[in-house]
Amino acid sequence: MAILSEEQVMLKDAASAWARERSPISAYRKLRNEGGAQGYDSRLFAEIAEMGWAGILAPEEHGGADFGFMSMGVVLEQLGRTLTPSPLVSSAAAIVGLRRAASTAQQELWLPKLVAGEAVMALAVDEGAQHNPLAVALKATKARSKWTLSGVKRPVLHGMGADAALVVARTAGAPGDVDGLTLFIVPTDAPKFSREALNEVERRGAAIYSFDGVEAGADVVVGEVGKAAAILDYVLDCARAGLAAEMLGSACEAFDMTLAYLKTRPQFGQLIGSFQALQHRASDLYAELELTRSAVEMALEALDANSADARELVSLAKAMTGDTFKRVAAEMIQLHGGIGMTDEHDAGLFYKRARAADMSYGSAAYHRERYAALTGH
């Protein structure tokens, strides 16, 4: 297990207390029932930003804390425990992308806004049901000093509540090619841009983005034209690691709730937690959670150290959290019996979150294949 610094322990305690008091699972349930298209509470995200969590990965000169990926993971794990819906993962990933590849002017314009929570930036990468960052067909053509973007992005996570998007477009080549990808910053109020909400099993503001000849100047191009594959890979790995930490928190909470139920639910004159078969199932889940925690923390540490093996460790973490969270959520329903099948119980919320989170930024199957390719297996 990772050894947290004194500051990280304080951060963890603060995030845990805030999530329990200000953003409990009941708050997410209320938001879901109200059916808002944005998918998160703007007031709660403003509080997240006010506490400095939106700027954990941003440089100090732009108002950030520059506190590292492990610290961001500490916060996201606690938010995951209460299923807190927020664009923190996507916005933080956009921050690291801008920090690494954006011009000084772009950083000065966007980073302070993102850190303060005054703006949210989504990642507009995928164009189909399966995550494939290279399968980009959205075209960007240049005439004189202007770029014109035409195509569709779906799903864009937290896209309904975003003020801008870091858009991956193809400026050369064909879908599947590594070369020819370019990053653009596109405000969501741009002319000829439109978005609509995706009606998903777990509503968190995912959107379909349509670009019908959206014009963009050269000043919104991030990095080198046609050479965005490497920076895109890095940005996505940051998002994957952050989401893995959040999923770990959700899985741990689902396990804790299930364990508490086993210790209090009587059946046949005794507590069901005394049945050896159920003890074995709980032990298996606990062991799997501990292994998953090791993988997630290793990935976060690798990103902090800029290690050469960070990519494969991130895929390992995302694959393991995908499998583990789905298993724990399914067992949560099983071990709660009939009550676990009802919408009134929180087990269903964890199950839906497990499925949706697994598919975000690459499923467990995607990352097992990526891990094998990166490690030469």
Secondary structure, DSSP 8 states (H G I E B T S, - for coil): -----HHHHHHHHHHHHHHHHHS-HHHHHHHHHHT-SS-S-HHHHHHHHHTTGGGTTS-GGGT-----HHHHHHHHHHHHHTT---SHHHHHHHHHHHHHHS-HHHHHHHHHHHHHTS--EEEE---SSS--TT----EEEEETTEEEEEEEEEEETTGGG-SEEEEEEESSS-TT-STTEEEEEEETT-TTEEEEE---SS-S--EEEEEEEEEEEGGGEESSTTB-HHHHHHHHHHHHHHHHHHHHHHHHHHHHHHHHHHHH-EETTEEGGGSHHHHHHHHHHHHHHHHHHHHHHHHHHHHHHT-TTHHHHHHHHHHHHHHHHHHHHHHHHHHHGGGGGSTTSTHHHHHHHHHHHHHTTS-HHHHHHHHHHHHT-
